[in-house]
């Protein structure tokens, strides 16, 4: 809590300076609104988050125009917030706005465009609208492979997302293969004792448990627990 208060104080100071020197309608002021919103989001202060994201969006639309990558980012941020609150219709509308801008301005072969495909897929998956989910996840994966190469954390995220989809559809063989691919990348690039590596161990454990492979599930669950404990210890040391 102390760290949040400290960060909030600094962002508010920056906001006061920006508003005084640059004015309210400046892209840099929008960035501070955005950062402060992200801080509140971590604390689940959703009312303030929405207000600040909207302030940032208004500035960006006014100064940078609707067809600007930063405006797309604002749409995306608001969409994520609405998705977390279960406001799926509003989230979908904004994700699509962000995607249209990114395809138009950045092109199909850009990491941000891949992120938009990924976000829309996750939104549809959350609602059980599986029709387009696989296609969108695969689009994101193809772009990421082309731009980032095979061994990038974002590739692992795409594998993980597709695996989760296949698990829901009881395509256990495909899910296992992709979870393992994600695990190899994360262990190699991020290390074994990383939060996202722990996530894949947990996901694989849940997959094996669902198939009644309790021995494998328990082994991976223990690994995940060990990593969690190590991360927690490290966090305590850096407090």
For each residue, the residues with C-beta under 8 A, 3 or more apart:
1: 4 5
2: 5 6
3: 6 7
4: 1 7 8 39 42 43
5: 1 2 8 9
6: 2 3 9 10
7: 3 4 10 11 39
8: 4 5 11 12 36 39
9: 5 6 12 13
10: 6 7 13 14
11: 7 8 14 15 32 35 36 39
12: 8 9 15 16 36
13: 9 10 16 17
14: 10 11 17 18 32
15: 11 12 18 19 29 32 33 36
16: 12 13 19 20
17: 13 14 20 21
18: 14 15 21 22 26 28 29 32
19: 15 16 22 23 24 29
20: 16 17
21: 17 18
22: 18 19 26 28 29
23: 19 26 29
24: 19 29 59
25: 29 59 62 63
26: 18 22 23 29 30 59 63
27: 30 31 59 60 63 64 70
28: 18 22 31 32
29: 15 18 19 22 23 24 25 26 32 33 59
30: 26 27 33 34 55 56 57 59 60 63 70 74
31: 27 28 34 35 56
32: 11 14 15 18 28 29 35 36
33: 15 29 30 36 37 52 53 55 56 59
34: 30 31 37 38 52 53 56 73 74 77
35: 11 31 32 38 39
36: 8 11 12 15 32 33 39 40 52
37: 33 34 40 41 48 49 52 53 56 77
38: 34 35 41 42 49 77
39: 4 7 8 11 35 36 42 43
40: 36 37 43 45 46 48 49 52
41: 37 38 44 45 46 49 81
42: 4 38 39
43: 4 39 40
44: 41
45: 40 41 48 49
46: 40 41 49 50 81 84 85
47: 50 51
48: 37 40 45 51 52
49: 37 38 40 41 45 46 52 53 81
50: 46 47 53 54 78 81
51: 47 48 54 55
52: 33 34 36 37 40 48 49 55 56
53: 33 34 37 49 50 56 57 74 77 78 81
54: 50 51 57 58 78
55: 30 33 51 52 58 59
56: 30 31 33 34 37 52 53 59 60 74 77
57: 30 53 54 60 61 71 74 75 78
58: 54 55 61 62
59: 24 25 26 27 29 30 33 55 56 62 63
60: 27 30 56 57 63 64 68 70 71 74
61: 57 58 64 65 66 71
62: 25 58 59
63: 25 26 27 30 59 60
64: 27 60 61 68 70 71
65: 61 68 71
66: 61 71 101
67: 71 101 104 105
68: 60 64 65 71 72 101 105
69: 72 73 101 102 105 106 112
70: 27 30 60 64 73 74
71: 57 60 61 64 65 66 67 68 74 75 101
72: 68 69 75 76 97 98 101 102 105 112 116
73: 34 69 70 76 77 98 112
74: 30 34 53 56 57 60 70 71 77 78
75: 57 71 72 78 79 94 95 97 98 101
76: 72 73 79 80 94 95 98 115 116 119
77: 34 37 38 53 56 73 74 80 81
78: 50 53 54 57 74 75 81 82 90 94
79: 75 76 82 83 90 91 92 93 94 95 98 119 123
80: 76 77 83 84 91 119
81: 41 46 49 50 53 77 78 84 85
82: 78 79 85 87 88 90 91 94
83: 79 80 86 87 88 91 122 123 126
84: 46 80 81
85: 46 81 82
86: 83
87: 82 83 90 91
88: 82 83 91 92 123 126 127
89: 92 93
90: 78 79 82 87 93 94
91: 79 80 82 83 87 88 94 95 123
92: 79 88 89 95 96 120 123
93: 79 89 90 96 97
94: 75 76 78 79 82 90 91 97 98
95: 75 76 79 91 92 98 99 116 119 120 123
96: 92 93 99 100 120
97: 72 75 93 94 100 101
98: 72 73 75 76 79 94 95 101 102 116 119
99: 95 96 102 103 113 116 117 120
100: 96 97 103 104
101: 66 67 68 69 71 72 75 97 98 104 105
102: 69 72 98 99 105 106 110 112 113 116
103: 99 100 106 107 108 113
104: 67 100 101
105: 67 68 69 72 101 102
106: 69 102 103 110 112 113
107: 103 110 113
108: 103 113 143
109: 113 143 146 147
110: 102 106 107 113 114 143 147
111: 114 115 143 144 147 148 154
112: 69 72 73 102 106 115 116
113: 99 102 103 106 107 108 109 110 116 117 143
114: 110 111 117 118 139 140 141 143 144 147 154 158
115: 76 111 112 118 119 140
116: 72 76 95 98 99 102 112 113 119 120
117: 99 113 114 120 121 136 137 139 140 143
118: 114 115 121 122 136 137 140 157 158 161
119: 76 79 80 95 98 115 116 122 123
120: 92 95 96 99 116 117 123 124 132 136
121: 117 118 124 125 132 133 134 136 137 140 161
122: 83 118 119 125 126 161
123: 79 83 88 91 92 95 119 120 126 127
124: 120 121 127 129 130 131 132 133 136
125: 121 122 128 129 130 133 164 165 168
126: 83 88 122 123
127: 88 123 124
128: 125
129: 124 125 132 133
130: 124 125 133 134 165 168 169
131: 124
132: 120 121 124 129 135 136
133: 121 124 125 129 130 136 137 165
134: 121 130 137 138 162 165
135: 132 138 139
136: 117 118 120 121 124 132 133 139 140
137: 117 118 121 133 134 140 141 158 161 162 165
138: 134 135 141 142 162
139: 114 117 135 136 142 143
140: 114 115 117 118 121 136 137 143 144 158 161
141: 114 137 138 144 145 155 158 159 162
142: 138 139 145 146
143: 108 109 110 111 113 114 117 139 140 146 147
144: 111 114 140 141 147 148 152 154 155 158
145: 141 142 148 149 150 155
146: 109 142 143
147: 109 110 111 114 143 144
148: 111 144 145 152 154 155
149: 145 152 155
150: 145 155 185
151: 155 185 188 189
152: 144 148 149 155 156 185 189
153: 156 157 185 186 189 190 196
154: 111 114 144 148 157 158
155: 141 144 145 148 149 150 151 152 158 159 185
156: 152 153 159 160 181 182 183 185 186 189 196 200
157: 118 153 154 160 161 182 196
158: 114 118 137 140 141 144 154 155 161 162
159: 141 155 156 162 163 178 179 181 182 185
160: 156 157 163 164 178 179 182 199 200 203
161: 118 121 122 137 140 157 158 164 165
162: 134 137 138 141 158 159 165 166 174 178
163: 159 160 166 167 174 175 176 177 178 179 182 203 207
164: 125 160 161 167 168 175 203
165: 125 130 133 134 137 161 162 168 169
166: 162 163 169 171 172 174 175 178
167: 163 164 170 171 172 175 203 206 207 210
168: 125 130 164 165
169: 130 165 166
170: 167
171: 166 167 174 175
172: 166 167 175 176 207 210 211
173: 176 177
174: 162 163 166 171 177 178
175: 163 164 166 167 171 172 178 179 207
176: 163 172 173 179 180 204 207
177: 163 173 174 180 181
178: 159 160 162 163 166 174 175 181 182
179: 159 160 163 175 176 182 183 200 203 204 207
180: 176 177 183 184 204
181: 156 159 177 178 184 185
182: 156 157 159 160 163 178 179 185 186 200
183: 156 179 180 186 187 197 200 201 204
184: 180 181 187 188
185: 150 151 152 153 155 156 159 181 182 188 189
186: 153 156 182 183 189 190 194 196 197 200
187: 183 184 190 191 192 197
188: 151 184 185
189: 151 152 153 156 185 186
190: 153 186 187 194 196 197
191: 187 194 197
192: 187 197 227
193: 197 227 230 231 234
194: 186 190 191 197 198 227 231
195: 198 199 231
196: 153 156 157 186 190 199 200
197: 183 186 187 190 191 192 193 194 200 201 227
198: 194 195 201 202 224 227 228 231
199: 160 195 196 202 203
200: 156 160 179 182 183 186 196 197 203 204
201: 183 197 198 204 205 220 221 223 224 227
202: 198 199 205 206 220 221 224
203: 160 163 164 167 179 199 200 206 207
204: 176 179 180 183 200 201 207 208 220
205: 201 202 208 209 216 217 218 219 220 221 224
206: 167 202 203 209 210 217
207: 163 167 172 175 176 179 203 204 210 211
208: 204 205 211 213 214 216 217 220
209: 205 206 212 213 214 217
210: 167 172 206 207
211: 172 207 208
212: 209
213: 208 209 216 217
214: 208 209 217 218
215: 218 219
216: 205 208 213 219 220
217: 205 206 208 209 213 214 220 221
218: 205 214 215 221 222
219: 205 215 216 222 223
220: 201 202 204 205 208 216 217 223 224
221: 201 202 205 217 218 224 225
222: 218 219 225 226
223: 201 219 220 226 227
224: 198 201 202 205 220 221 227 228
225: 221 222 228 229
226: 222 223 229 230
227: 192 193 194 197 198 201 223 224 230 231
228: 198 224 225 231 232
229: 225 226 232 233
230: 193 226 227 233 234
231: 193 194 195 198 227 228 234 235
232: 228 229 235 236
233: 229 230 236 237
234: 193 230 231 237 238
235: 231 232 238 239
236: 232 233 239
237: 233 234
238: 234 235
239: 235 236
